[in-house]
Amino acid sequence: MKLFVASSSLVAKPLISTLLVGKDHQLLGLITNPDKATGRGMQIEANELATWAQSEKIQTYKPSTHDEIRLIIEKNKPDLVITLHMGS
């Protein structure tokens, strides 16, 4: 089964790690938020999950519109998109 994980939270890291070592599924990549200005200096930065995913050589998509998300889905044709977030 071809999968995407859609999240910007580190709570998704264990799931992504499990999908990477499993043989039953193909992780197509991470869909996450675009980089944004953060901190006192308002420097443009990726979220922590995106930074980790890129360091693990996981294809990372940062769409900023619904049309961009649709294009990613249409191009890659996943069987399932798992959306995961645990907010406060």
N, C-alpha and C positions, 0 to 999 in steps of 0.2 A: 504494500500500500504506500502510495506517495503522499507525504505529509509536509505541511508548513506548520510552524508554531508562530502565533501572533501574540506578542507580549512585549512589555518594556520593563518588566519586573524580574528581579533575580530569582523570584520564586519559580520561574520557568527553567532555571539552570539544571536542576536534577532531571526533569523530564527530557530536556534536550540531550543531556549526557547519556541517558538511557537509550534514547532513540539512535544515537550515534553508534553505540556498540551492538545494538540489536541487529539481527539479520532478517527480521520479518517485515521491516519498514524501511523506506528510503526518505530521509529528511531532506527536503528540497531547500530548506533555509528558514531563516527567521524574518518575520515581518514585524517591524518595530517603529517607534516614533522617529520623526526626523530629528537631527541634532538641533539643540536650542541653547539660548544664552542662559548661563547659570552662574551663581556665585557673585561675589562683590564686583569682580571685574567684568561680569556679564560676557564671559568668553563662550563662544559656541563650542559645545561639547556633546558627545554621544552619551546616551544613557549607559549605565553600568552593564546591563545585559548585552547591549550592542557591542560595547568595548570587549567584553569577554568573548562573545561569539566571533568577532573578527580575529581575536588572538588565537582562537581554535580553528581558524580557516573555514568557518561556517558562512555560507552565502547569506548576506544580510541586506535586506531591502528596507528602505526608509521612505515609504510613500508619503506625500503630503496632501493628496487629494483622494477622493473615492475613485476617480477615474484611474489614477495610478495603481491603486489596489486592484481594481478590476483587470487592468492590463497584466499585472503580475500573475494573477490567477489564470487568466485566459492563456497566457504564454506557457505556463508551467503545468497546467491541468492537474492539480493535486486531487487526490481522492478525498482528502479531509484537511481542514484547517482547524487546529486546536488553538483556541483563544484562552489565554491564562493570565489572570491578574489577581492580586490580593492587595487591595487598597486599605488604607486606614480610615 
